[in-house]
Amino acid sequence: MTPRLSVRTVPQFDRLLRRLNKQHPELPQLYAEALRILETDPLNLSRQHNIKKLTGVGPGEGGQYRLALRRFRFRYDISGHEVVLYYCGLRREDTYR
């Protein structure tokens, strides 16, 4: 069994989450699922999650990894036994039109 990692957030993430939470009632459930995934498998070693390592982004630059859950994107870094959440955003349907 793999050890659980601790997950912490930065103040900017907390502000984004509060703002999105007002408009999207499904977000708390998705955030809880994201926390569960990041505590157990942030590197996606099981290949069960929609996690991507972003290219051109270094540690501490706003998240080297992206977790996609439905329309929401969570960006984070891994530092030792800690996962740091930097960004929570909504992917719009018309982003690539």
Secondary structure, DSSP 8 states (H G I E B T S, - for coil): -----EEEE-HHHHHHHHHHHHH-TTHHHHHHHHHHHHHH-TT-TTS-S-EEE-TT--TTSS-SEEEEETTEEEEEEEETTEEEEEEEEE--TTTT-
